[in-house]
Amino acid sequence: MTTAHPEHSGPAHPDGPGPDVDVAIVGAGLAGVGLGARLRRAGRPGFTVLERADDVGGTWRDNVYPGVACDIPSALYSYSFLPQPAWSRVFAPGAEIHRYVRDVARSEGLDPHLRLGTSLTAARWDDDAAAWHLSTSRGPLTSRVLVTAVGRLSEPRVPDIPGLGTFPGRMFHSARWDARSLDGLRVGVVGTGASAVQLVPEVAERAASVVVLQRTPPWVLPRGDRAYAPGEAPPDRAALAEEAEHLFDARVAGSAAEAVLREQARAHLHAQVPDPALRALLTPDYAVGCKRALFSDDWYPALQRPHVTLEPSAPVAVEGSTVVAASGARYEVDVLVLATGFETTRPPFADLVTGRDGRTLAEHWVDGMTSHASTVVHGFPNLFVLDGPNAGLGHHSALEVIEAQIGYVLGALDHLDATGGPLEVSAAAEAAYTREVDRLAAGTVWLRGGCRSWYVDERSGRLTLLWPGRASEFRARFGTFDPLPFTAEPSRAASP
């Protein structure tokens, strides 16, 4: 049985009505939809979900390139409170995951709460009203609580290459895929990260030629994907989760587990690439796991097809239809695919959110993203950031942390109902958590592995994207709300 909560349970402004909604959620990906579902189940209908696109799904809506798929076992990639027992493959295709998010939104009754095609353009905390004033592409909105659930893979990163804007052919980021045919065309792919490793083998099936411009080779491990047989029992989720937890041992720099994982990756490379010269170009010079470890059984074979060329240097210029590599090599292409990742450590949404003292989140994070419990930030009352600072995992499903954060938010809402709020974490608590994260990160491959990665803030050199510990530790510590780290300041709106 759930306990009903009033739709507008925040404190009222002394000169007018209370907020339009209790909770405003920005983003309808896995985090935003998951929170919406849990709010409904908790008897909290007073929320709205702002989504700039015309559909739910987040990264699985946006990324439709050929070969897009989950890179962890599908059995770990659904909500624990609403598991998907019928994935078609060990690693589900992206369209299947998108359908799952859509199905959850529909089955959990989120449709009336969704404001699709609505972009957040600004959010400002009003201390007097103890509420957030939101500006959106479809008008203003006020809420007692603001939750950002925009994800870290939502803003494509376009490299600064001289002449790129003058390329006369088709050019697009992998997250903005151009679905027109590639048959018979010369295709250049910039990047060798997770998206490139999935799409290049598929593009090579169609294109007349493919050149892959590689700044840094990735470590690639065997994938072992297959379709599930009709009637096959789903894998044991708990067993898979335990297996994933053990992968964290390999993220400790210099550990025996790291050495074992490196040898597995080397063996995979040697088994699939017999040519020693090509193998040398594909061998990373950094620790496995320092960058995102990738899983593929067809990446290396694709690079050895006669019409596929590996260029072992990054592009430095585009001259008409010619891509010029740092090596001096020149390639004529008709289509240019930018598999160049996303804006991660400096999320653009941080420029839109202004807190108690008139500072934006971006200004607060000038030396890199910080938080307490990877969810709350000093100076930003009643704000919760899902999938933000140190909330990713380099060894497990992102849903492990997302679900813990959702539990934290639900507990915070109960506390707000009991106290009247507002709720703002102390500066001391945020500083202490930041020191702890830095201490835990210091011994990991993410800081000691000898690479540059999107996990690490480029200005401060801090690990700001990942939680440097096991998922089970995060859930145990931050899956429920603890009021002790918060400053107890009654709302001015509630003052006599």
Secondary structure, 3 states (H helix, E strand, C coil): CCCCCCCCCCCCCCCCCCCCEEEEEECCCHHHHHHHHHHHHCCCCCEEEEECCCCCCCHHHHCCCCCCECCCCHHHCCCCCCCCCCCCECCCEHHHHHHHHHHHHHHCCCHHHEEECCCEEEEEEECCCCEEEEEECCEEEEEEEEEECCCCCCCECCCCCCCHHHCCCEEEEHHHCCCCCCCCCEEEEECCCHHHHHHHHHHHCCCCEEEEECCCCCCEECCCCCECCCCCCCCCHHHHHHHHHHHHHHHECCCHHHHHHHHHHHHHHHHHCCCHHHHHHCCCCCCCCCCCCEECCCHHHHHCCCCEEEECCCEEEEECCEEEECCCCEEECCEEEECCCECCCCCHHHHCEECCCCCEHHHHCCCCCCCECCCECCCCCCEEECCCCCCECCCCCHHHHHHHHHHHHHHHHHHHHHHCCCEEECHHHHHHHHHHHHHHHCCEHHHHCCCCCCCECCCCCCECCECCCCHHHHHHHHCCCCCCCEEECCCHHHCC
